[in-house]
């Protein structure tokens, strides 16, 4: 289940938390309405602390070797403890950075250098964003986009804009759009498949004669055929007539527009061929796109498909103004349901309509995702769904 950690965990933070802000308990010049008077009692002054060794001309002591004296006040000890803690954190961070740089220098590969052409099947928002991302990594590399809209094709080639999806984001000039499958696939080293799942089978069958048997297919499509419950890892080889077609799934919590804006994003690639997964990882990774790798193809596809269903539920919660507590509970419950199903099924699952059939087949109760399917089918109102879900029996968390 490494992939479920990668997909909904796909979901891990990119930067360490800054922690809760400190509260300033001291007045900042305001009048508190009273004045403190001197306390009349006399007190015995504590003995002076020993002279600092620095005053005798010695070097500053190593902070790690400093020891609080018996006469140190709690206030001074607190300050020193804070300094030691900050120093330890700084050293840990510096070690992490050095390790990261060393690892990157050793892991460098010639994958990007050897790649001359990448083809992207589909001219939608995510396909366009991934084409722009790959093209920006190497100006000498050709990125061919196979699109069906003639106007979009013309706009990309003439003005370097996808007028339909990203009219305000200029695309790299090494992106070339075409409506001809043969031209797009000719000489390609890698193929990014960004065609919607429900149209993928017929689309791939139509271009299969132009696909080389060793061309790696990187699937960006999330979901499963409604009637067959097949995942993309099954659809692509079957439609191309090649059960050995190299296959990689790319998934993760990612919005196309944020990828276009080069905002920090984390995704995962999964393949049964670890070397191939590593190659795609190196091809796609960048300073703003972190790519993890996995061998759990089924887990990544299940998580990628069901998180879209869960996103619909999140949208319902947001639209009904049910608050952050409800949103957090929904996400936790939804991730649990994904995990429950993933432990029972090898074929995978996709859209909300397929969830019910698959859950019934493997006797898995999935209340949140089933409720989403009923809402989509206009058989249940969001308000009624929330009331029913909140009244479910209290069960032990698995």
Backbone torsions as a table, in degrees:
resi	resn	phi	psi	omega
1	UNK	NA	21.8	178.3
2	UNK	-57.1	-33.2	-176.5
3	UNK	-69.8	-31.6	179.1
4	UNK	-68.6	-30.4	173.2
5	UNK	-68.6	-36.7	-178.4
6	UNK	-74.2	-35.0	-173.6
7	UNK	-84.4	-69.9	168.7
8	UNK	-66.5	-18.2	170.4
9	UNK	-98.0	-22.4	150.6
10	UNK	-20.8	33.4	-134.6
11	UNK	-176.5	9.8	-180.0
12	UNK	-84.1	148.7	-175.7
13	UNK	-70.9	147.4	-179.0
14	UNK	-86.6	-26.4	-176.3
15	UNK	-127.3	150.2	178.4
16	UNK	-68.0	147.4	-179.3
17	UNK	-68.3	144.5	179.8
18	UNK	-82.3	-7.5	178.1
19	UNK	84.3	172.7	-178.9
20	UNK	-75.5	144.5	179.7
21	UNK	-66.6	147.0	179.2
22	UNK	-79.1	142.8	178.3
23	UNK	-92.1	133.3	177.9
24	UNK	-90.7	108.7	-175.9
25	UNK	-90.9	-7.5	-178.8
26	UNK	-90.7	142.8	179.5
27	UNK	-66.4	146.0	-178.9
28	UNK	-106.9	55.0	176.2
29	UNK	90.8	-2.0	-179.0
30	UNK	-78.1	155.4	178.8
31	UNK	-86.6	116.7	-177.7
32	UNK	-84.3	-5.6	175.3
33	UNK	91.7	7.1	176.9
34	UNK	-152.2	163.8	-179.8
35	UNK	-127.5	133.1	178.8
36	UNK	-78.5	135.5	177.3
37	UNK	-104.8	153.6	178.9
38	UNK	-59.9	140.1	177.4
39	UNK	-81.7	129.8	-170.8
40	UNK	-75.8	-18.2	-175.2
41	UNK	-69.9	144.2	174.9
42	UNK	-91.8	148.9	179.7
43	UNK	-128.8	157.7	178.3
44	UNK	-87.9	126.0	-179.2
45	UNK	-70.0	137.8	178.5
46	UNK	-72.1	154.7	178.3
47	UNK	-63.1	149.8	179.4
48	UNK	-68.9	143.8	177.8
49	UNK	-69.6	156.8	180.0
50	UNK	-60.6	152.4	-178.5
51	UNK	-62.5	142.7	178.7
52	UNK	-68.1	136.0	179.9
53	UNK	-60.5	-20.7	179.6
54	UNK	-64.5	-28.9	-176.6
55	UNK	-71.7	-17.9	179.2
56	UNK	-91.1	8.7	176.9
57	UNK	92.9	5.5	-180.0
58	UNK	-82.5	166.6	177.5
59	UNK	-73.5	159.8	176.2
60	UNK	-60.1	135.2	178.8
61	UNK	-69.3	153.3	175.0
62	UNK	-67.1	129.4	-179.7
63	UNK	-55.0	-31.2	-178.6
64	UNK	-69.5	-21.1	-177.9
65	UNK	-96.3	-6.7	179.9
66	UNK	-67.0	139.9	176.5
67	UNK	-128.1	133.3	178.6
68	UNK	-65.6	136.8	178.5
69	UNK	-80.6	165.9	-178.7
70	UNK	-66.7	-19.3	-178.7
71	UNK	-95.8	2.1	-179.7
72	UNK	-66.8	136.4	178.6
73	UNK	-77.9	162.1	177.3
74	UNK	-60.9	-35.3	-178.6
75	UNK	-65.3	-45.3	179.2
76	UNK	-65.6	-43.0	178.7
77	UNK	-60.1	-38.0	178.3
78	UNK	-63.8	-41.6	178.9
79	UNK	-64.3	-42.2	-179.6
80	UNK	-66.3	-40.3	177.5
81	UNK	-61.4	-38.5	177.3
82	UNK	-65.1	-40.0	178.9
83	UNK	-65.3	-43.1	179.6
84	UNK	-63.0	-39.8	-179.7
85	UNK	-66.3	-43.8	178.5
86	UNK	-64.3	-37.1	179.1
87	UNK	-65.8	-42.0	179.2
88	UNK	-63.5	-40.7	178.6
89	UNK	-65.7	-41.7	179.9
90	UNK	-62.7	-42.9	179.6
91	UNK	-64.6	-42.2	178.9
92	UNK	-62.0	-40.6	179.5
93	UNK	-66.3	-42.5	179.7
94	UNK	-62.9	-38.2	176.6
95	UNK	-64.5	-40.9	178.8
96	UNK	-62.8	-42.7	179.8
97	UNK	-65.0	-43.1	179.2
98	UNK	-63.7	-42.1	177.9
99	UNK	-62.0	-42.8	-179.2
100	UNK	-62.1	-45.2	-179.8
101	UNK	-65.4	-39.7	179.0
102	UNK	-65.1	-41.8	-179.7
103	UNK	-64.4	-43.1	-179.4
104	UNK	-63.7	-38.2	-179.4
105	UNK	-68.3	-33.1	179.2
106	UNK	-79.2	-28.4	-175.0
107	UNK	-89.1	2.6	-179.5
108	UNK	-59.7	139.5	-177.8
109	UNK	-132.6	164.4	178.5
110	UNK	-95.6	16.1	-179.7
111	UNK	-56.3	-50.5	-178.7
112	UNK	-66.3	-37.6	-179.7
113	UNK	-66.0	-36.1	-177.6
114	UNK	-82.5	-15.3	-177.6
115	UNK	-80.0	120.0	-179.1
116	UNK	-100.6	-32.1	-175.6
117	UNK	-148.8	136.6	174.5
118	UNK	-125.4	133.1	178.2
119	UNK	-108.3	138.9	177.4
120	UNK	-116.1	119.5	179.2
121	UNK	-91.9	109.7	-179.0
122	UNK	116.7	137.0	-179.2
123	UNK	-114.2	27.5	177.6
124	UNK	-76.5	-169.7	-175.2
125	UNK	-65.4	-48.8	-176.5
126	UNK	-73.6	-37.2	176.0
127	UNK	-61.3	-41.5	178.1
128	UNK	-65.0	-42.4	-179.8
129	UNK	-63.7	-41.3	179.0
130	UNK	-70.2	-35.1	176.4
131	UNK	-62.7	-43.9	179.0
132	UNK	-64.9	-38.8	-179.8
133	UNK	-63.8	-49.0	-179.3
134	UNK	-65.0	-43.4	-178.1
135	UNK	-63.3	-31.9	-178.8
136	UNK	-73.1	-14.1	-178.4
137	UNK	-79.7	-22.7	-177.5
138	UNK	-156.6	111.4	-174.9
139	UNK	-66.7	-27.2	-177.6
140	UNK	-81.0	-8.8	-178.1
141	UNK	-87.8	137.4	176.6
142	UNK	-89.4	131.3	175.1
143	UNK	-116.9	110.2	-177.4
144	UNK	-99.2	126.4	177.4
145	UNK	-104.9	121.2	176.1
146	UNK	-92.0	110.8	-177.1
147	UNK	-122.5	160.9	179.3
148	UNK	-105.4	-17.8	-179.8
149	UNK	-85.8	115.9	-177.1
150	UNK	-62.9	-38.7	-179.1
151	UNK	-66.3	-41.7	177.1
152	UNK	-63.4	-42.1	178.7
153	UNK	-58.6	-46.7	-178.8
154	UNK	-65.1	-42.2	-178.9
155	UNK	-63.5	-41.3	179.7
156	UNK	-63.9	-42.8	-176.6
157	UNK	-75.7	-33.8	-175.5
158	UNK	-91.6	-41.8	-176.1
159	UNK	-114.8	-6.3	-179.7
160	UNK	63.5	38.0	174.5
161	UNK	-132.4	141.0	168.1
162	UNK	-88.0	96.4	-171.7
163	UNK	-61.2	-22.7	-176.5
164	UNK	-85.4	-39.6	-173.4
165	UNK	-111.6	-34.4	-178.8
166	UNK	-134.1	67.6	-177.6
167	UNK	-68.2	-13.9	-177.5
168	UNK	-108.3	2.2	-178.5
169	UNK	-117.5	114.0	179.3
170	UNK	-73.8	135.9	-178.9
171	UNK	-90.8	152.0	175.5
172	UNK	-56.9	146.2	-175.1
173	UNK	-73.2	-11.9	177.4
174	UNK	-87.1	10.4	171.6
175	UNK	-91.4	127.6	178.6
176	UNK	-123.9	126.4	179.6
177	UNK	-98.5	148.0	177.9
178	UNK	-152.2	155.5	174.1
179	UNK	-103.7	3.7	-177.3
180	UNK	-102.0	114.4	-176.2
181	UNK	-62.6	-39.4	-178.4
182	UNK	-62.4	-45.3	179.1
183	UNK	-65.1	-39.4	-177.7
184	UNK	-66.1	-42.1	-173.9
185	UNK	-85.7	-17.1	-176.4
186	UNK	-61.8	120.0	176.2
187	UNK	76.1	12.5	-177.9
188	UNK	-73.4	140.4	176.9
189	UNK	-91.7	-32.5	179.3
190	UNK	-142.5	152.9	179.5
191	UNK	-127.4	124.8	174.8
192	UNK	-99.1	115.9	-177.5
193	UNK	-95.0	111.1	-177.6
194	UNK	-122.9	29.4	177.2
195	UNK	-88.0	136.5	179.2
196	UNK	-53.1	145.3	-174.4
197	UNK	-54.5	-45.7	-173.3
198	UNK	-66.6	-16.1	179.2
199	UNK	-109.4	-3.6	-171.5
200	UNK	-65.2	-43.0	-174.7
201	UNK	-60.4	-52.2	-179.2
202	UNK	-66.9	-36.6	178.8
203	UNK	-62.9	-47.2	-177.6
204	UNK	-67.9	-35.6	177.0
205	UNK	-61.7	-33.1	-179.6
206	UNK	-73.9	-20.9	-178.6
207	UNK	-115.0	4.6	-172.5
208	UNK	-58.0	-31.0	-177.8
209	UNK	-68.6	-14.5	-179.2
210	UNK	-101.6	-0.1	-176.4
211	UNK	-96.1	124.0	177.0
212	UNK	-69.9	147.0	-175.8
213	UNK	-66.8	-19.5	-178.6
214	UNK	-107.5	8.8	-179.5
215	UNK	-73.5	118.0	179.7
216	UNK	-69.0	128.1	177.6
217	UNK	-100.7	120.0	177.1
218	UNK	-103.2	109.3	-175.1
219	UNK	-85.1	122.5	174.0
220	UNK	-99.7	-5.3	-174.6
221	UNK	-83.8	132.7	-178.7
222	UNK	-111.6	128.4	175.7
223	UNK	135.5	-167.6	-176.1
224	UNK	-148.4	147.5	176.9
225	UNK	-59.1	131.4	-174.9
226	UNK	-62.5	-41.0	-175.0
227	UNK	-82.7	-33.3	-174.5
228	UNK	-102.4	-17.2	-175.8
229	UNK	61.2	26.6	178.7
230	UNK	-86.1	141.9	174.6
231	UNK	-85.8	169.9	179.1
232	UNK	-64.1	-29.3	177.8
233	UNK	-66.0	-18.1	175.4
234	UNK	-99.5	-36.9	-177.6
235	UNK	-64.9	-47.4	-173.4
236	UNK	-63.4	-53.6	179.4
237	UNK	-61.3	-37.3	-178.5
238	UNK	-67.8	-44.9	-178.4
239	UNK	-67.5	-32.2	179.9
240	UNK	-84.9	-8.2	-179.6
241	UNK	69.3	27.4	-179.1
242	UNK	-139.7	97.6	-178.8
243	UNK	-63.8	-15.7	-179.5
244	UNK	-101.6	13.5	179.0
245	UNK	-60.2	123.6	179.5
246	UNK	-57.1	129.6	-174.3
247	UNK	-131.6	137.0	176.4
248	UNK	-137.4	138.4	175.1
249	UNK	-108.1	133.7	176.4
250	UNK	-114.4	125.9	-177.6
251	UNK	-149.2	169.4	179.2
252	UNK	150.9	164.3	178.5
253	UNK	-74.6	98.1	-172.7
254	UNK	-148.0	133.0	173.6
255	UNK	-103.6	135.8	-176.5
256	UNK	-58.5	-42.5	-176.3
257	UNK	-65.4	-33.8	178.8
258	UNK	-73.6	-32.0	174.4
259	UNK	-66.1	-39.1	177.4
260	UNK	-64.2	-33.7	-179.8
261	UNK	-83.6	0.9	-179.8
262	UNK	60.8	37.4	174.3
263	UNK	-82.0	150.9	-177.4
264	UNK	-56.4	127.0	-176.9
265	UNK	-139.7	146.5	177.1
266	UNK	-126.0	132.8	179.1
267	UNK	-137.9	176.8	-179.8
268	UNK	-136.6	141.5	171.7
269	UNK	-111.0	140.1	-179.3
270	UNK	-133.6	135.2	177.0
271	UNK	-155.3	150.0	174.8
272	UNK	-70.8	-20.5	176.0
273	UNK	-93.5	103.8	-175.2
274	UNK	-63.5	-35.2	178.7
275	UNK	-65.9	-39.0	178.5
276	UNK	-67.1	-41.4	177.8
277	UNK	-61.2	-40.6	178.7
278	UNK	-65.2	-38.8	179.3
279	UNK	-64.4	-43.4	179.2
280	UNK	-67.9	-35.5	177.0
281	UNK	-59.0	-44.6	179.5
282	UNK	-72.1	-31.9	179.1
283	UNK	-67.0	-37.3	-171.8
284	UNK	-99.5	-24.7	-174.8
285	UNK	-64.3	145.0	178.7
286	UNK	-153.0	174.3	179.1
287	UNK	-59.6	-23.8	179.7
288	UNK	-110.8	-0.8	176.3
289	UNK	-128.6	109.3	179.4
290	UNK	-91.6	127.8	-178.1
291	UNK	-117.4	117.6	171.9
292	UNK	-93.7	163.4	179.0
293	UNK	-124.8	154.3	-178.0
294	UNK	-153.3	157.4	173.3
295	UNK	-103.7	-0.8	-177.7
296	UNK	-89.0	78.7	-177.6
297	UNK	-62.9	-46.5	-178.8
298	UNK	-61.0	-45.0	-179.5
299	UNK	-61.4	-43.3	-179.7
300	UNK	-65.8	-40.3	179.8
301	UNK	-68.5	-40.3	178.4
302	UNK	-63.0	-49.0	-178.3
303	UNK	-62.7	-41.3	180.0
304	UNK	-64.5	-37.0	-179.7
305	UNK	-73.2	-47.5	-174.5
306	UNK	-74.6	-25.6	179.3
307	UNK	-67.6	-24.4	174.8
308	UNK	-69.0	-37.0	175.4
309	UNK	-66.6	-42.2	178.4
310	UNK	-63.3	-33.3	178.2
311	UNK	-63.9	-34.3	176.5
312	UNK	-63.3	-44.4	177.9
313	UNK	-61.4	-39.8	178.4
314	UNK	-63.3	-38.3	177.2
315	UNK	-64.5	-36.8	177.6
316	UNK	-64.8	-44.5	178.6
317	UNK	-61.1	-42.5	179.3
318	UNK	-65.0	-44.4	-178.7
319	UNK	-65.6	-29.5	179.9
320	UNK	-89.2	1.0	179.0
321	UNK	54.6	47.2	-177.7
322	UNK	-85.7	-5.5	172.8
323	UNK	95.1	168.3	-177.3
324	UNK	-71.2	-32.4	177.6
325	UNK	-60.7	-44.9	179.7
326	UNK	-65.5	-40.7	179.7
327	UNK	-62.5	-44.3	179.7
328	UNK	-63.5	-41.8	179.0
329	UNK	-64.5	-39.6	179.4
330	UNK	-61.9	-46.9	-178.8
331	UNK	-63.4	-43.0	178.8
332	UNK	-61.7	-46.0	179.5
333	UNK	-65.1	-43.1	-179.6
334	UNK	-62.1	-42.3	178.5
335	UNK	-64.4	-35.7	177.0
336	UNK	-64.4	-42.0	-179.7
337	UNK	-65.3	-37.4	176.1
338	UNK	-62.0	-42.5	179.7
339	UNK	-64.6	-41.2	-179.9
340	UNK	-60.1	-45.3	-178.2
341	UNK	-69.1	-38.2	-177.1
342	UNK	-63.3	-29.0	179.0
343	UNK	-75.9	-13.2	-177.5
344	UNK	-107.3	-17.3	-165.4
345	UNK	-128.1	143.1	178.3
346	UNK	-109.5	-20.3	-177.8
347	UNK	-77.8	-33.1	-178.1
348	UNK	106.0	179.5	-177.3
349	UNK	-153.5	155.9	-176.4
350	UNK	-134.0	-105.9	-170.1
351	UNK	-73.0	171.5	-176.5
352	UNK	-58.8	-36.7	-179.9
353	UNK	-64.5	-32.5	-179.4
354	UNK	-80.4	-19.7	-176.9
355	UNK	-61.3	-47.1	-176.1
356	UNK	-60.7	-47.1	-179.0
357	UNK	-61.2	-43.3	-178.3
358	UNK	-70.2	-40.8	178.8
359	UNK	-62.6	-41.3	178.2
360	UNK	-66.7	-37.5	-178.7
361	UNK	-61.7	-37.2	-176.7
362	UNK	-108.6	13.5	174.5
363	UNK	55.9	48.8	177.8
364	UNK	-114.0	128.6	177.9
365	UNK	-86.1	122.9	-178.8
366	UNK	-131.5	74.9	-172.0
367	UNK	-61.1	-44.6	-176.8
368	UNK	-65.9	-50.6	-176.7
369	UNK	-69.3	-31.9	175.6
370	UNK	-68.4	-38.3	177.6
371	UNK	-62.0	-39.9	178.0
372	UNK	-61.0	-43.1	179.8
373	UNK	-61.5	-40.2	180.0
374	UNK	-69.7	-34.8	177.1
375	UNK	-65.8	-43.0	178.7
376	UNK	-61.6	-35.4	-179.8
377	UNK	-83.5	8.1	-179.8
378	UNK	58.7	31.0	178.1
379	UNK	-104.1	-3.5	-177.6
380	UNK	-154.3	135.0	176.7
381	UNK	-83.8	151.5	178.5
382	UNK	-56.0	-41.1	-179.5
383	UNK	-63.2	-44.5	178.4
384	UNK	-63.5	-38.5	179.7
385	UNK	-63.0	-42.4	179.9
386	UNK	-63.0	-44.8	179.9
387	UNK	-61.8	-41.6	179.7
388	UNK	-66.9	-42.2	-179.0
389	UNK	-65.7	-38.4	-179.3
390	UNK	-70.7	-21.1	-178.8
391	UNK	-97.4	6.4	177.7
392	UNK	-64.8	153.4	177.8
393	UNK	-57.4	144.4	178.7
394	UNK	-77.9	119.6	-176.3
395	UNK	-121.6	163.6	178.5
396	UNK	-73.6	134.2	178.1
397	UNK	-71.1	137.1	-179.5
398	UNK	-94.5	NA	NA
